[in-house]
Amino acid sequence: MSKNTRKLKVGVIGCGRISVMHLVSVASLEETELVACCDIRLDRAEAAAREYGGRAYASYEEMFDKEELDAVHLCLPHYLHSKVAIYAFERGVNVLTEKPMDIDMESALLAVKRAKECGVQFGVIFQCRYNRSSLLVKDAVTSGRLGKVISARSTLTWSRPRDYYCESDWKGTWDKEGGGVIIDQAIHSLDLVRWVVDSEIESISCTLSNRGHDCIEVEDTAEGLVTFKNGVRYGFYCMNNYGCDEPIEIRLYCEKGRVVFDYDHAYITYNDGTTEEAHPDKIHLSYGGGKDYWGLHHVRQIKQFYSALLGKEPLEITGEEALKTHEMVMNIYNIGRKGLEKD
Ligand SMILES: NC(=O)c1ccc[n+]([C@@H]2O[C@H](COP(=O)([O-])OP(=O)(O)OC[C@H]3O[C@@H](n4cnc5c(N)ncnc54)[C@H](O)[C@@H]3O)[C@@H](O)[C@H]2O)c1
């Protein structure tokens, strides 16, 4: 950035668990300056501001009134995403929101529409697309090296113990989280497969169940089959009753080879015996307490967002792009909630 170019002024709204990934990124990028940290729990906003910079606010309305903002990052409970995003758009402020877009389709569609009408950028975090493994697999498919994808599958076995839900006033509820293991944890692997397969969805069949969390309303286990219009059949299984967070595994069976990848590694074996591999970046930022499986690439996606704001390149994961995965997730719930089993 040249000496004459001012830094973009950024606020982070919601200073809970994931916010550190945004705070560290915004504080470290040369394009950005963290000017405000906001949380209804003022102690959290103050702690973030002390550590990473900016002024602390307990109300986002007050923050918008008092600060000249170029962009805000939303690290909020799911049901607030579109509402606060639209509040920002209407004040001419660009938004980068954490996944998911919201808890229903209508709110997400409205947010995309209002961003367009207000002439601002709207980005949605799916940071796993920026892992080396994901980038290699996407390139091997789009370049044709792997030929046509025939089938895909993903498995996620993670641990979200009782305390994870009991300590939160919004997780585990339909009206604030909008679901459980699908909308919160498996959404990244669903997004990766949908992005790599790159086709509209023909049909979904799935079951949702709650097998091990009597303290929550939503599903902790889900499995299903998504059939894409290009013929790819994608089977998924996810549950958060496991003893630890095992690496997610995604497999692709393609015309010219097979792929196995997780968030950090990818192994491609072509039918002619040649191979390609991707491994994690050796150098990365320290996220002071952030979890490894959150991916090391929030900062890459955040940098891409600011590069787009500065007019250097188009925004990659726009609201429109994220809507495709959001629609898939919402359809899984529309179908699965009808038969939700609670053991
Ligand atoms: N990309 C990823 O890998 C990843 C990982 C974890 C969480 N997330 C997402 O990040 C978001 C936040 O999740 P979390 O685990 O940090 O939740 P959290 O509950 O730890 O943090 C949310 C924060 O928002 C604050 N808040 C609530 N209402 C507010 C309001 N009206 N104004 C200002 N602040 C308000 C809460 O006080 C809390 O501190 C969710 O969308 C979640 O799905 C993404």
The ligand as a Gaussian input file, in Angstrom:
#p B3LYP/6-31G(d) Opt

LIG

0 1
 N      -15.405000     -20.033000      10.199000
 C      -15.284000     -20.877000      11.220000
 O      -14.553000     -21.871000      11.146000
 C      -16.057000     -20.617000      12.475000
 C      -15.713000     -21.249000      13.684000
 C      -16.447000     -20.935000      14.838000
 C      -17.523000     -20.046000      14.768000
 N      -17.848000     -19.488000      13.558000
 C      -19.009000     -18.588000      13.431000
 O      -18.736000     -17.362000      14.104000
 C      -19.953000     -16.813000      14.611000
 C      -19.799000     -16.585000      16.108000
 O      -19.534000     -17.818000      16.735000
 P      -18.765000     -17.883000      18.133000
 O      -18.451000     -19.318000      18.377000
 O      -17.666000     -16.882000      18.167000
 O      -19.955000     -17.421000      19.117000
 P      -19.839000     -16.747000      20.544000
 O      -21.149000     -16.957000      21.205000
 O      -18.596000     -17.188000      21.231000
 O      -19.656000     -15.198000      20.169000
 C      -20.722000     -14.393000      19.742000
 C      -20.568000     -13.027000      20.415000
 O      -21.569000     -12.144000      19.904000
 C      -21.992000     -11.311000      21.005000
 N      -23.291000     -10.732000      20.680000
 C      -24.520000     -11.308000      20.730000
 N      -25.474000     -10.442000      20.343000
 C      -24.827000      -9.285000      20.028000
 C      -25.262000      -8.014000      19.566000
 N      -26.548000      -7.750000      19.326000
 N      -24.336000      -7.047000      19.370000
 C      -23.012000      -7.304000      19.607000
 N      -22.549000      -8.488000      20.050000
 C      -23.447000      -9.458000      20.253000
 C      -22.017000     -12.258000      22.192000
 O      -22.013000     -11.577000      23.418000
 C      -20.766000     -13.092000      21.944000
 O      -19.628000     -12.556000      22.589000
 C      -21.039000     -17.822000      14.232000
 O      -21.609000     -17.430000      13.038000
 C      -20.285000     -19.122000      14.058000
 O      -20.922000     -20.048000      13.205000
 C      -17.125000     -19.736000      12.446000

